[in-house]
Amino acid sequence: MKNDIGDDNLIKELMQEWILERNVVIRSLDVEKFKAFWKKWSARGFYRNGLPDDEVIEISLYKMLYNLESATEEEKNKAKEWLESRGFDVFLM
């Protein structure tokens, strides 16, 4: 079925691809992989303002890992310990 955006099946496939790729990037905790992911998937107008600095991205990756629904307890504990040892909480906002 088509909608104003395009084919529903294509949209679902792209969303699934985005989620899988996002989860791999979060689990990697790799700032450069995150930047590549962001550049690949961001709308052009949104990306033109650039990304936050590497430290902010790294903190965000740990927060996202802790809050990732599919993260293991080991991954969540690692993220929580990393954040708390640097004075950050686990909350996204």
Biopython code that builds the backbone (N, CA, C, O; Angstrom):
import numpy as np
from Bio.PDB.StructureBuilder import StructureBuilder

atoms = [
    (1, "MET", "N", (0.840, -1.170, 0.000)),
    (1, "MET", "CA", (0.000, 0.000, 0.000)),
    (1, "MET", "C", (0.890, 1.240, 0.000)),
    (1, "MET", "O", (1.961, 1.255, 0.606)),
    (2, "LYS", "N", (0.425, 2.271, -0.689)),
    (2, "LYS", "CA", (1.180, 3.517, -0.733)),
    (2, "LYS", "C", (0.508, 4.565, 0.130)),
    (2, "LYS", "O", (-0.714, 4.584, 0.280)),
    (3, "ASN", "N", (1.324, 5.427, 0.689)),
    (3, "ASN", "CA", (0.808, 6.571, 1.435)),
    (3, "ASN", "C", (1.503, 7.816, 0.908)),
    (3, "ASN", "O", (2.145, 7.762, -0.141)),
    (4, "ASP", "N", (1.389, 8.920, 1.602)),
    (4, "ASP", "CA", (2.003, 10.168, 1.132)),
    (4, "ASP", "C", (3.529, 10.088, 1.098)),
    (4, "ASP", "O", (4.176, 10.797, 0.327)),
    (5, "ILE", "N", (4.094, 9.229, 1.931)),
    (5, "ILE", "CA", (5.553, 9.112, 2.011)),
    (5, "ILE", "C", (6.072, 8.108, 0.991)),
    (5, "ILE", "O", (7.115, 8.335, 0.378)),
    (6, "GLY", "N", (5.367, 7.012, 0.804)),
    (6, "GLY", "CA", (5.814, 5.975, -0.118)),
    (6, "GLY", "C", (5.213, 4.640, 0.245)),
    (6, "GLY", "O", (4.199, 4.563, 0.940)),
    (7, "ASP", "N", (5.842, 3.603, -0.227)),
    (7, "ASP", "CA", (5.365, 2.242, -0.008)),
    (7, "ASP", "C", (5.519, 1.843, 1.459)),
    (7, "ASP", "O", (6.607, 1.949, 2.025)),
    (8, "ASP", "N", (4.419, 1.381, 2.077)),
    (8, "ASP", "CA", (4.443, 0.999, 3.490)),
    (8, "ASP", "C", (5.457, -0.097, 3.783)),
    (8, "ASP", "O", (6.137, -0.051, 4.808)),
    (9, "ASN", "N", (5.567, -1.074, 2.904)),
    (9, "ASN", "CA", (6.519, -2.168, 3.123)),
    (9, "ASN", "C", (7.954, -1.660, 3.090)),
    (9, "ASN", "O", (8.787, -2.087, 3.891)),
    (10, "LEU", "N", (8.241, -0.758, 2.174)),
    (10, "LEU", "CA", (9.584, -0.186, 2.088)),
    (10, "LEU", "C", (9.895, 0.607, 3.352)),
    (10, "LEU", "O", (11.003, 0.530, 3.885)),
    (11, "ILE", "N", (8.918, 1.362, 3.826)),
    (11, "ILE", "CA", (9.114, 2.145, 5.046)),
    (11, "ILE", "C", (9.390, 1.224, 6.229)),
    (11, "ILE", "O", (10.285, 1.496, 7.029)),
    (12, "LYS", "N", (8.634, 0.143, 6.346)),
    (12, "LYS", "CA", (8.857, -0.814, 7.442)),
    (12, "LYS", "C", (10.237, -1.440, 7.353)),
    (12, "LYS", "O", (10.909, -1.604, 8.371)),
    (13, "GLU", "N", (10.669, -1.792, 6.144)),
    (13, "GLU", "CA", (12.001, -2.373, 5.956)),
    (13, "GLU", "C", (13.084, -1.379, 6.362)),
    (13, "GLU", "O", (14.049, -1.745, 7.033)),
    (14, "LEU", "N", (12.923, -0.122, 5.955)),
    (14, "LEU", "CA", (13.909, 0.902, 6.312)),
    (14, "LEU", "C", (13.946, 1.133, 7.811)),
    (14, "LEU", "O", (15.019, 1.316, 8.386)),
    (15, "MET", "N", (12.787, 1.126, 8.447)),
    (15, "MET", "CA", (12.744, 1.303, 9.905)),
    (15, "MET", "C", (13.438, 0.149, 10.608)),
    (15, "MET", "O", (14.185, 0.361, 11.564)),
    (16, "GLN", "N", (13.198, -1.066, 10.146)),
    (16, "GLN", "CA", (13.857, -2.227, 10.752)),
    (16, "GLN", "C", (15.368, -2.155, 10.555)),
    (16, "GLN", "O", (16.134, -2.467, 11.467)),
    (17, "GLU", "N", (15.793, -1.744, 9.368)),
    (17, "GLU", "CA", (17.226, -1.602, 9.089)),
    (17, "GLU", "C", (17.838, -0.537, 10.000)),
    (17, "GLU", "O", (18.922, -0.729, 10.552)),
    (18, "TRP", "N", (17.133, 0.588, 10.151)),
    (18, "TRP", "CA", (17.620, 1.678, 10.986)),
    (18, "TRP", "C", (17.770, 1.219, 12.442)),
    (18, "TRP", "O", (18.781, 1.501, 13.084)),
    (19, "ILE", "N", (16.767, 0.517, 12.953)),
    (19, "ILE", "CA", (16.803, 0.049, 14.346)),
    (19, "ILE", "C", (17.945, -0.929, 14.561)),
    (19, "ILE", "O", (18.677, -0.823, 15.544)),
    (20, "LEU", "N", (18.103, -1.880, 13.651)),
    (20, "LEU", "CA", (19.189, -2.852, 13.791)),
    (20, "LEU", "C", (20.554, -2.167, 13.755)),
    (20, "LEU", "O", (21.432, -2.456, 14.568)),
    (21, "GLU", "N", (20.714, -1.252, 12.794)),
    (21, "GLU", "CA", (21.989, -0.548, 12.668)),
    (21, "GLU", "C", (22.240, 0.348, 13.885)),
    (21, "GLU", "O", (23.364, 0.429, 14.380)),
    (22, "ARG", "N", (21.191, 1.016, 14.360)),
    (22, "ARG", "CA", (21.314, 1.859, 15.554)),
    (22, "ARG", "C", (21.775, 1.038, 16.747)),
    (22, "ARG", "O", (22.660, 1.465, 17.489)),
    (23, "ASN", "N", (21.186, -0.131, 16.937)),
    (23, "ASN", "CA", (21.548, -0.966, 18.081)),
    (23, "ASN", "C", (22.993, -1.428, 18.007)),
    (23, "ASN", "O", (23.673, -1.484, 19.031)),
    (24, "VAL", "N", (23.467, -1.756, 16.832)),
    (24, "VAL", "CA", (24.868, -2.155, 16.652)),
    (24, "VAL", "C", (25.791, -0.987, 17.009)),
    (24, "VAL", "O", (26.799, -1.168, 17.692)),
    (25, "VAL", "N", (25.439, 0.193, 16.547)),
    (25, "VAL", "CA", (26.262, 1.377, 16.825)),
    (25, "VAL", "C", (26.272, 1.685, 18.320)),
    (25, "VAL", "O", (27.328, 1.966, 18.887)),
    (26, "ILE", "N", (25.113, 1.635, 18.958)),
    (26, "ILE", "CA", (25.063, 1.905, 20.396)),
    (26, "ILE", "C", (25.916, 0.897, 21.150)),
    (26, "ILE", "O", (26.698, 1.269, 22.025)),
    (27, "ARG", "N", (25.767, -0.367, 20.814)),
    (27, "ARG", "CA", (26.526, -1.411, 21.523)),
    (27, "ARG", "C", (28.033, -1.279, 21.302)),
    (27, "ARG", "O", (28.821, -1.701, 22.148)),
    (28, "SER", "N", (28.430, -0.708, 20.191)),
    (28, "SER", "CA", (29.858, -0.554, 19.900)),
    (28, "SER", "C", (30.497, 0.510, 20.793)),
    (28, "SER", "O", (31.694, 0.453, 21.077)),
    (29, "LEU", "N", (29.689, 1.484, 21.235)),
    (29, "LEU", "CA", (30.185, 2.620, 22.023)),
    (29, "LEU", "C", (31.295, 3.369, 21.286)),
    (29, "LEU", "O", (32.180, 3.958, 21.906)),
    (30, "ASP", "N", (31.233, 3.337, 19.969)),
    (30, "ASP", "CA", (32.266, 3.921, 19.109)),
    (30, "ASP", "C", (31.769, 5.247, 18.533)),
    (30, "ASP", "O", (30.805, 5.275, 17.768)),
    (31, "VAL", "N", (32.420, 6.326, 18.898)),
    (31, "VAL", "CA", (32.015, 7.661, 18.475)),
    (31, "VAL", "C", (32.053, 7.792, 16.950)),
    (31, "VAL", "O", (31.143, 8.370, 16.356)),
    (32, "GLU", "N", (33.080, 7.269, 16.326)),
    (32, "GLU", "CA", (33.200, 7.397, 14.863)),
    (32, "GLU", "C", (32.103, 6.601, 14.139)),
    (32, "GLU", "O", (31.585, 7.048, 13.116)),
    (33, "LYS", "N", (31.757, 5.440, 14.663)),
    (33, "LYS", "CA", (30.649, 4.671, 14.072)),
    (33, "LYS", "C", (29.339, 5.425, 14.233)),
    (33, "LYS", "O", (28.496, 5.412, 13.336)),
    (34, "PHE", "N", (29.166, 6.089, 15.381)),
    (34, "PHE", "CA", (27.957, 6.877, 15.584)),
    (34, "PHE", "C", (27.890, 8.020, 14.579)),
    (34, "PHE", "O", (26.830, 8.282, 14.010)),
    (35, "LYS", "N", (29.007, 8.698, 14.356)),
    (35, "LYS", "CA", (29.024, 9.811, 13.403)),
    (35, "LYS", "C", (28.656, 9.331, 11.993)),
    (35, "LYS", "O", (27.910, 10.003, 11.280)),
    (36, "ALA", "N", (29.177, 8.177, 11.602)),
    (36, "ALA", "CA", (28.859, 7.627, 10.279)),
    (36, "ALA", "C", (27.374, 7.264, 10.191)),
    (36, "ALA", "O", (26.726, 7.518, 9.176)),
    (37, "PHE", "N", (26.848, 6.675, 11.254)),
    (37, "PHE", "CA", (25.421, 6.330, 11.311)),
    (37, "PHE", "C", (24.579, 7.598, 11.202)),
    (37, "PHE", "O", (23.623, 7.647, 10.429)),
    (38, "TRP", "N", (24.926, 8.599, 11.958)),
    (38, "TRP", "CA", (24.192, 9.866, 11.960)),
    (38, "TRP", "C", (24.188, 10.478, 10.563)),
    (38, "TRP", "O", (23.150, 10.920, 10.070)),
    (39, "LYS", "N", (25.344, 10.500, 9.941)),
    (39, "LYS", "CA", (25.461, 11.100, 8.610)),
    (39, "LYS", "C", (24.632, 10.315, 7.591)),
    (39, "LYS", "O", (23.986, 10.903, 6.724)),
    (40, "LYS", "N", (24.653, 8.992, 7.702)),
    (40, "LYS", "CA", (23.914, 8.149, 6.764)),
    (40, "LYS", "C", (22.406, 8.362, 6.880)),
    (40, "LYS", "O", (21.712, 8.451, 5.868)),
    (41, "TRP", "N", (21.903, 8.442, 8.098)),
    (41, "TRP", "CA", (20.459, 8.427, 8.314)),
    (41, "TRP", "C", (19.820, 9.787, 8.563)),
    (41, "TRP", "O", (18.594, 9.887, 8.520)),
    (42, "SER", "N", (20.578, 10.817, 8.816)),
    (42, "SER", "CA", (19.994, 12.122, 9.137)),
    (42, "SER", "C", (19.510, 12.842, 7.895)),
    (42, "SER", "O", (20.088, 12.728, 6.814)),
    (43, "ALA", "N", (18.437, 13.585, 8.081)),
    (43, "ALA", "CA", (17.946, 14.449, 7.008)),
    (43, "ALA", "C", (19.005, 15.517, 6.743)),
    (43, "ALA", "O", (19.676, 15.971, 7.671)),
    (44, "ARG", "N", (19.152, 15.907, 5.518)),
    (44, "ARG", "CA", (20.214, 16.852, 5.159)),
    (44, "ARG", "C", (20.151, 18.149, 5.954)),
    (44, "ARG", "O", (21.179, 18.633, 6.427)),
    (45, "GLY", "N", (18.978, 18.708, 6.106)),
    (45, "GLY", "CA", (18.843, 19.963, 6.833)),
    (45, "GLY", "C", (19.212, 19.832, 8.293)),
    (45, "GLY", "O", (19.740, 20.772, 8.888)),
    (46, "PHE", "N", (18.944, 18.685, 8.874)),
    (46, "PHE", "CA", (19.239, 18.455, 10.280)),
    (46, "PHE", "C", (20.738, 18.267, 10.488)),
    (46, "PHE", "O", (21.288, 18.714, 11.495)),
    (47, "TYR", "N", (21.386, 17.619, 9.555)),
    (47, "TYR", "CA", (22.815, 17.324, 9.690)),
    (47, "TYR", "C", (23.678, 18.557, 9.472)),
    (47, "TYR", "O", (24.792, 18.628, 9.991)),
    (48, "ARG", "N", (23.193, 19.511, 8.728)),
    (48, "ARG", "CA", (24.038, 20.654, 8.356)),
    (48, "ARG", "C", (24.540, 21.429, 9.560)),
    (48, "ARG", "O", (25.562, 22.109, 9.474)),
    (49, "ASN", "N", (23.840, 21.337, 10.676)),
    (49, "ASN", "CA", (24.279, 22.041, 11.881)),
    (49, "ASN", "C", (25.382, 21.296, 12.614)),
    (49, "ASN", "O", (25.915, 21.786, 13.609)),
    (50, "GLY", "N", (25.717, 20.129, 12.128)),
    (50, "GLY", "CA", (26.798, 19.362, 12.719)),
    (50, "GLY", "C", (26.368, 18.554, 13.929)),
    (50, "GLY", "O", (25.218, 18.597, 14.366)),
    (51, "LEU", "N", (27.315, 17.831, 14.441)),
    (51, "LEU", "CA", (27.106, 16.966, 15.598)),
    (51, "LEU", "C", (27.721, 17.606, 16.833)),
    (51, "LEU", "O", (28.588, 18.472, 16.719)),
    (52, "PRO", "N", (27.280, 17.187, 18.002)),
    (52, "PRO", "CA", (27.951, 17.652, 19.220)),
    (52, "PRO", "C", (29.389, 17.133, 19.260)),
    (52, "PRO", "O", (29.770, 16.289, 18.449)),
    (53, "ASP", "N", (30.170, 17.629, 20.187)),
    (53, "ASP", "CA", (31.560, 17.166, 20.261)),
    (53, "ASP", "C", (31.618, 15.702, 20.710)),
    (53, "ASP", "O", (30.631, 15.146, 21.191)),
    (54, "ASP", "N", (32.777, 15.104, 20.545)),
    (54, "ASP", "CA", (32.951, 13.673, 20.805)),
    (54, "ASP", "C", (32.595, 13.271, 22.235)),
    (54, "ASP", "O", (32.055, 12.188, 22.460)),
    (55, "GLU", "N", (32.894, 14.134, 23.194)),
    (55, "GLU", "CA", (32.584, 13.814, 24.590)),
    (55, "GLU", "C", (31.076, 13.677, 24.802)),
    (55, "GLU", "O", (30.624, 12.771, 25.501)),
    (56, "VAL", "N", (30.311, 14.566, 24.206)),
    (56, "VAL", "CA", (28.852, 14.513, 24.330)),
    (56, "VAL", "C", (28.309, 13.254, 23.651)),
    (56, "VAL", "O", (27.403, 12.602, 24.170)),
    (57, "ILE", "N", (28.862, 12.924, 22.502)),
    (57, "ILE", "CA", (28.446, 11.704, 21.803)),
    (57, "ILE", "C", (28.752, 10.477, 22.655)),
    (57, "ILE", "O", (27.917, 9.581, 22.781)),
    (58, "GLU", "N", (29.943, 10.436, 23.235)),
    (58, "GLU", "CA", (30.318, 9.280, 24.054)),
    (58, "GLU", "C", (29.381, 9.126, 25.254)),
    (58, "GLU", "O", (28.921, 8.023, 25.545)),
    (59, "ILE", "N", (29.105, 10.213, 25.938)),
    (59, "ILE", "CA", (28.173, 10.163, 27.072)),
    (59, "ILE", "C", (26.808, 9.681, 26.593)),
    (59, "ILE", "O", (26.174, 8.848, 27.241)),
    (60, "SER", "N", (26.364, 10.203, 25.471)),
    (60, "SER", "CA", (25.062, 9.819, 24.914)),
    (60, "SER", "C", (25.013, 8.346, 24.566)),
    (60, "SER", "O", (23.998, 7.689, 24.798)),
    (61, "LEU", "N", (26.098, 7.814, 24.012)),
    (61, "LEU", "CA", (26.138, 6.386, 23.674)),
    (61, "LEU", "C", (25.963, 5.526, 24.919)),
    (61, "LEU", "O", (25.233, 4.535, 24.890)),
    (62, "TYR", "N", (26.623, 5.896, 26.007)),
    (62, "TYR", "CA", (26.480, 5.128, 27.245)),
    (62, "TYR", "C", (25.061, 5.239, 27.810)),
    (62, "TYR", "O", (24.513, 4.260, 28.318)),
    (63, "LYS", "N", (24.473, 6.428, 27.720)),
    (63, "LYS", "CA", (23.094, 6.590, 28.180)),
    (63, "LYS", "C", (22.138, 5.774, 27.308)),
    (63, "LYS", "O", (21.221, 5.128, 27.816)),
    (64, "MET", "N", (22.360, 5.809, 25.995)),
    (64, "MET", "CA", (21.500, 5.029, 25.104)),
    (64, "MET", "C", (21.665, 3.536, 25.358)),
    (64, "MET", "O", (20.683, 2.796, 25.317)),
    (65, "LEU", "N", (22.888, 3.081, 25.620)),
    (65, "LEU", "CA", (23.107, 1.667, 25.902)),
    (65, "LEU", "C", (22.360, 1.258, 27.169)),
    (65, "LEU", "O", (21.698, 0.220, 27.196)),
    (66, "TYR", "N", (22.464, 2.062, 28.201)),
    (66, "TYR", "CA", (21.776, 1.727, 29.443)),
    (66, "TYR", "C", (20.266, 1.626, 29.221)),
    (66, "TYR", "O", (19.609, 0.770, 29.813)),
    (67, "ASN", "N", (19.720, 2.487, 28.379)),
    (67, "ASN", "CA", (18.280, 2.543, 28.150)),
    (67, "ASN", "C", (17.805, 1.700, 26.970)),
    (67, "ASN", "O", (16.609, 1.668, 26.679)),
    (68, "LEU", "N", (18.714, 1.027, 26.296)),
    (68, "LEU", "CA", (18.361, 0.183, 25.155)),
    (68, "LEU", "C", (17.590, -1.037, 25.645)),
    (68, "LEU", "O", (18.091, -1.811, 26.461)),
    (69, "GLU", "N", (16.391, -1.201, 25.153)),
    (69, "GLU", "CA", (15.526, -2.284, 25.614)),
    (69, "GLU", "C", (16.177, -3.656, 25.470)),
    (69, "GLU", "O", (15.992, -4.523, 26.325)),
    (70, "SER", "N", (16.929, -3.856, 24.406)),
    (70, "SER", "CA", (17.526, -5.166, 24.158)),
    (70, "SER", "C", (18.906, -5.348, 24.790)),
    (70, "SER", "O", (19.540, -6.387, 24.605)),
    (71, "ALA", "N", (19.375, -4.341, 25.536)),
    (71, "ALA", "CA", (20.694, -4.456, 26.173)),
    (71, "ALA", "C", (20.657, -5.521, 27.270)),
    (71, "ALA", "O", (19.655, -5.679, 27.968)),
    (72, "THR", "N", (21.746, -6.232, 27.405)),
    (72, "THR", "CA", (21.853, -7.240, 28.456)),
    (72, "THR", "C", (22.091, -6.546, 29.805)),
    (72, "THR", "O", (22.423, -5.361, 29.854)),
    (73, "GLU", "N", (21.920, -7.288, 30.874)),
    (73, "GLU", "CA", (22.210, -6.731, 32.203)),
    (73, "GLU", "C", (23.677, -6.331, 32.308)),
    (73, "GLU", "O", (24.013, -5.321, 32.926)),
    (74, "GLU", "N", (24.543, -7.131, 31.700)),
    (74, "GLU", "CA", (25.976, -6.817, 31.708)),
    (74, "GLU", "C", (26.242, -5.486, 31.002)),
    (74, "GLU", "O", (27.014, -4.663, 31.494)),
    (75, "GLU", "N", (25.599, -5.277, 29.847)),
    (75, "GLU", "CA", (25.773, -4.018, 29.111)),
    (75, "GLU", "C", (25.214, -2.845, 29.919)),
    (75, "GLU", "O", (25.834, -1.784, 29.988)),
    (76, "LYS", "N", (24.058, -3.036, 30.520)),
    (76, "LYS", "CA", (23.450, -1.971, 31.327)),
    (76, "LYS", "C", (24.338, -1.628, 32.526)),
    (76, "LYS", "O", (24.530, -0.453, 32.837)),
    (77, "ASN", "N", (24.873, -2.637, 33.193)),
    (77, "ASN", "CA", (25.758, -2.402, 34.342)),
    (77, "ASN", "C", (27.022, -1.666, 33.920)),
    (77, "ASN", "O", (27.472, -0.745, 34.602)),
    (78, "LYS", "N", (27.590, -2.078, 32.794)),
    (78, "LYS", "CA", (28.793, -1.412, 32.281)),
    (78, "LYS", "C", (28.501, 0.064, 32.011)),
    (78, "LYS", "O", (29.276, 0.940, 32.396)),
    (79, "ALA", "N", (27.386, 0.326, 31.351)),
    (79, "ALA", "CA", (27.019, 1.704, 31.025)),
    (79, "ALA", "C", (26.777, 2.520, 32.292)),
    (79, "ALA", "O", (27.240, 3.655, 32.405)),
    (80, "LYS", "N", (26.055, 1.942, 33.236)),
    (80, "LYS", "CA", (25.743, 2.641, 34.487)),
    (80, "LYS", "C", (27.020, 2.960, 35.262)),
    (80, "LYS", "O", (27.188, 4.079, 35.748)),
    (81, "GLU", "N", (27.909, 1.994, 35.378)),
    (81, "GLU", "CA", (29.166, 2.213, 36.087)),
    (81, "GLU", "C", (29.992, 3.308, 35.425)),
    (81, "GLU", "O", (30.552, 4.168, 36.104)),
    (82, "TRP", "N", (30.066, 3.273, 34.081)),
    (82, "TRP", "CA", (30.831, 4.275, 33.340)),
    (82, "TRP", "C", (30.249, 5.657, 33.589)),
    (82, "TRP", "O", (30.985, 6.599, 33.884)),
    (83, "LEU", "N", (28.938, 5.783, 33.473)),
    (83, "LEU", "CA", (28.282, 7.076, 33.661)),
    (83, "LEU", "C", (28.452, 7.593, 35.089)),
    (83, "LEU", "O", (28.852, 8.739, 35.299)),
    (84, "GLU", "N", (28.149, 6.748, 36.057)),
    (84, "GLU", "CA", (28.215, 7.190, 37.449)),
    (84, "GLU", "C", (29.635, 7.520, 37.888)),
    (84, "GLU", "O", (29.834, 8.407, 38.718)),
    (85, "SER", "N", (30.625, 6.814, 37.342)),
    (85, "SER", "CA", (32.026, 7.097, 37.709)),
    (85, "SER", "C", (32.481, 8.461, 37.180)),
    (85, "SER", "O", (33.510, 8.985, 37.606)),
    (86, "ARG", "N", (31.717, 9.025, 36.259)),
    (86, "ARG", "CA", (32.037, 10.335, 35.685)),
    (86, "ARG", "C", (31.038, 11.409, 36.112)),
    (86, "ARG", "O", (31.058, 12.534, 35.611)),
    (87, "GLY", "N", (30.166, 11.039, 37.046)),
    (87, "GLY", "CA", (29.234, 12.018, 37.593)),
    (87, "GLY", "C", (27.947, 12.207, 36.804)),
    (87, "GLY", "O", (27.253, 13.206, 36.993)),
    (88, "PHE", "N", (27.617, 11.270, 35.926)),
    (88, "PHE", "CA", (26.398, 11.365, 35.128)),
    (88, "PHE", "C", (25.366, 10.350, 35.608)),
    (88, "PHE", "O", (25.709, 9.323, 36.194)),
    (89, "ASP", "N", (24.102, 10.655, 35.349)),
    (89, "ASP", "CA", (23.060, 9.680, 35.642)),
    (89, "ASP", "C", (22.738, 8.901, 34.360)),
    (89, "ASP", "O", (23.314, 9.156, 33.302)),
    (90, "VAL", "N", (21.821, 7.958, 34.475)),
    (90, "VAL", "CA", (21.502, 7.088, 33.331)),
    (90, "VAL", "C", (20.328, 7.614, 32.516)),
    (90, "VAL", "O", (19.977, 7.026, 31.493)),
    (91, "PHE", "N", (19.729, 8.692, 32.944)),
    (91, "PHE", "CA", (18.537, 9.214, 32.279)),
    (91, "PHE", "C", (18.890, 9.905, 30.962)),
    (91, "PHE", "O", (19.924, 10.563, 30.846)),
    (92, "LEU", "N", (18.013, 9.740, 29.980)),
    (92, "LEU", "CA", (18.253, 10.351, 28.676)),
    (92, "LEU", "C", (17.970, 11.845, 28.675)),
    (92, "LEU", "O", (18.565, 12.589, 27.896)),
    (93, "MET", "N", (17.083, 12.279, 29.526)),
    (93, "MET", "CA", (16.743, 13.705, 29.581)),
    (93, "MET", "C", (17.143, 14.288, 30.907)),
    (93, "MET", "O", (16.939, 15.479, 31.145)),
]
sb = StructureBuilder()
sb.init_structure("model")
sb.init_model(0)
sb.init_chain("A")
sb.init_seg("    ")
for serial, (resi, resn, name, xyz) in enumerate(atoms, 1):
    if name == "N":
        sb.init_residue(resn, " ", resi, " ")
    sb.init_atom(name, np.array(xyz, "f"), 0.0, 1.0, " ", f" {name:<3s}", serial, name[0])
structure = sb.get_structure()
